[in-house]
Structures are given as C-alpha cells and as structure tokens.
Amino acid sequence: MKPIIGIVGNPNRNPIEGLHMDEITYTPQGYIDAIFKVGGLPLIIPTNLDDASKYLDLVDGLLLTGGQDISPELYGQEPHPKLQELNPPRDEMEMTLIKGANSRNMPILGICRGLQILNVAFGGTLYQDLSEYPDWKVRHLQDPTLPEYATHSISIEPNSYLSEVYGQNYRVNTYHHQAINQLGDSLVAIAESPDGLVEGLVSDDNRILAVQWHPEMSFTRNQSDLAIFKWLINKIEK
C-alpha cells in the first residue's frame, strides 16, 4: 500500500477566466508530481473544518504548501501596511489539521507558507513583510519565470536530515515576503539564509520538517530536492 499524503488544498474564491469563472480549490502540480515520484499517493484536502478529523483518518502524513499570507491575528499582531492577500478559512483549516496531526503523532512536511503556519501553530511569530526585518540583505522573491533555478545560498546545521542530503551549504529558489521572526515552541532551526532568516526547521521529536524554499518547483532540475518529500514517506514507513 502506498502511503497516503494529505495535501491541504488552497481555496480560491476569485473567479477564474477560462474556467467558466468558477471558484476552485487547488494545489500546484509540482506537489502532486513530487509525492508520486517518491512513492506516495496524494490526496487533496478541502477546507472543511467540520470534517477535519475525518480527513486525518484517511491519510498517513500531511503536506502544507505555499500560498497566501498568514493572518497576523493568529499571532497577536495588527496588519502591517505591506501585508498581502489573506485566506482565513485556509488558516483555520491548517491550524486545526496541524493540531490533529500532532495529537496523532503524524508526520508533517511544510513548504514555504507551510513552514510559516507551522511556526505560528506552535506559538511563534512572523515578519509580516521583510521590510520589518532589520538585517534584510538578500533577495527572497526571485524571477517567477525561472522557478527551477536557485537564487541564494543557505547554511545547514550539521547532523540534520538536510545536511545528510545537501551538506552544510546549498542554494535554493525563493518566493516569500514573510518570514519567521520568533521561533515556535518545540521547533529547532536547522537552516538559514545569509541574512539570518530561518530556511529550514524540525520539531524536537523530528516528526516535523519544513523548508522556506520550493523543492516542488526545482526537483525536475535537481533530483536531490525530492529528498524533502522522501522524508515524509520515510517517516510513515518506519
């Protein structure tokens, strides 16, 4: 049996031209392809708080993907002038799923926004925009037409899963204007950018892994980036 990976869908209420102006719930194809590549069976989870626990009953692991900004209300702040599009229903669903998965000792993988919502779920805070970060020196929002190419370097803690895969230095693609400020409880930073932002984290029980970059966009050029998704499969199969 292939491990079933629940991927939280992104509800988009903006009508889509070319799709009869329908609203959609979606996930980028890269996540689907990556999970198939590492031997998993992807299952998209829609935003439905009433049935969150039932969806968790169906899956073996949880994948939290990129997307909109996270509501600062969740970490006790007022909105910054540079805050961008929010999706409160998605925030609520993901916070509920994280809590439920955590209570079941289910492995969780977070990508970009996924890293950020995990940090908030564990009591951490975010920079609502990188302009709030006093040491911002590196471009973290690269050319969208070349997502498979790396933009900046990261340094990785030795004796971590990421260092086993990449060594202590690696280059990543990057698409974010928010970032971790205060790290959440029970979370450990294992990678950072040259200007000191958290680029990777794990939980202290090694049941959670999250990265700030987008391996689902780059694994077609660099197969080693599939190791991020393979981590989730390995955790389930142990």
N, C-alpha and C positions, 0 to 999 in steps of 0.2 A: 504494500500500500504506500502510495506517495504521501508525504506529509502535506496537509492542507494548510496553506498560508492565507490568513485573512488580511486583505489589503483594504484599509478604510477608504471608501470612495469619497470623492470631492464633489459635493452638491453645488451645481452652478445654476443659479436662478435667472441668469441673464439669457434671454432668448438667443439661439444660435442660428445665424443666417446660413442657409444651405441644409439645415436640419428641420425645416418647416417651423422655425422659430421655437422649437421645443426647448424646455429646460432639461438638463442632463445631470446624471451622476456618473463620474468618470474617474479613471486613473490613467496616467500616461503609459503608453505601450511598453516602454523600457522596463518598468517594474514587472509587468506580466512576463515579458521575454526572459528577464533575468531569473525569475523564480522557476520557470520551465527549464532553463538551462542548468540549474543546479539540482534538478530532480524534485521540485515541489509542484504542488497543484494550487494555483492562485484562485482565490475566491473573493470577489468584491463585496464589501460590507457597506450597505447603505446607511444613511443617517436615520436611525430609528431608536430612540432612547428606550422605549418600552420593551424592545426585544434585544437589547444589547447582550444580556447574559445568554440568550438563546443562540446568538451568533457565535459567542465564545465556545459554546458547546460543540459547534461544528468544526472548529479549527484547532490546529496544533501549535501555531505560532502566529504572531501579529506583526504586521509591517505598517509603519506610519510614514507617509510620504510627504513630499513637498507641497507647497501651495501658498495660501493667503497668510497675512499677518495674524498673529495670535492676539486676542483681546487683552489689553493691559489690565482690564478689570480683574482678570484671573490672578494677577499678582499684585493687586492693590495699588495700581497707578492710574492717573488720568491720561487721556490720549495725547500723545506728542503731536505737534503740527505736521510732522512728516510721516505719521502713521498711514499705512496704505490700506487696501481692501481687507475687510474682516469677514469671517464666516462663523458667527457664534454657534449655529447648530452643529457645525463640524467640531468646534472646540469642545462643546458639551459631550458629544458622542465619543470623541477620542479620550477625553478625561475619564469618562465612565468606563470605556474599554480598558484603558491603562490600569485603573483601579481593579477591575475584574480580573484582568490577566495577571496582575501582580498577586492577587489573592490565590490564584490557581498555580502560581509558580510557572507561568507560561513564558517562554522566551519572547522578547520584543526587540525588533530592529527598527531604528528610526533614521530617516534620511532628511536632511535639511530642516524643514519645518518640524519633521518628526523628532529630531534632536531637541528642538526648542520646546515643543509641547511636553515632551518627557521631562525636561528640566523644570517647567512650570508645575507639572503634576507632582513633582517631588519637592515643591516648595521653593524653587529657585525663581530668579527674575531674568528679564531680558533688557537689552538696549533696544528701545522701540525703533530706533534708527541709528546707523553707525555714526551719525553726527554727534550723538551723545557720548561716544567713546573717545576719551581724551588722547589715546595713543594710536588712533586710526592712521595707518601709513600705507596700507596695501589695498589694491583694488579687489573687492569681493563680489562685484557684479560684472561678469565678463560679457563679451560679444555673444548674443544669443544665437547667432548663425553658426557657431563653431562649438557646440556643447561637448563634443567628444575630446577636445583639446584642453590640456591643463593650463592654468593661469598663474598660480602661485604655489610656493612650497609650503610644506608643513613639517614640523618636527614631532617625532613619535616617541613616547616613553618606551624604554627597553622592557623586555619581559611582559609585553602585552600582546594580544592577538594581532593588532595592527602591525606591530614590529615584526612578528613572525612572518607576516605576509609581505610587508613593504620595506623592512629595515627601519632605521631611525630617521630617514629623510625620504620624502615623497613629494610629488607635485600633483595638484588636484584642480579640477574645474570648480567654478564657484558662482552661485546665483542667490545671494541673500543680502538684504539690507538691515535685517535684525540679527542679533547675536546674543549669546549667553552673557549675562552680567554676573549675578550671584549664582553659584552652582547649587543645585538642589541637594537635599539630604540623601545620603547613601549613594551619591554619584561621584565618580572619580574621572577627572580629565586625563586623557591619555594621548592627546594630540593637540597642537596649537599652531596657529599661523605665525609668520614672522613678526606681526604686530601684537601678538599675545592673546588673540581670541581663541576660544575653545573650538577645535575642529573635530574632536572625537571624544567620546566618553563611554564608560561602562558603569554598571551598578556594582556595588561592593560584593555582591554574590555572583557576579559575572553572568547574570541572566538577561541583562540588557546591554545592547551595543547600539551606539548611534554615531553618525558622522554628519558633518555640516556640508560636505560636498555631494556630488550627484553621480555615484557609480552606475546608476541605471542609464545614464547618458554616455558613459565613457567605456563600458566593458566591451563594446564592439571594436574599439581601437586597442584597448588594453585588457586582455582577458583576466589579468590578475585582479581587476576590480570585481569580478564575480565572487571573489572570496568573501566580500562583505555579505552577500546573500547566502553563500555556503555556510557561513557561521550559523545562521538561523536553522538551516537543515541539520547541521551537526548537533546543535543543542537539542533538537527534537529527538534525534535518533539515539542519543546517549541514554 
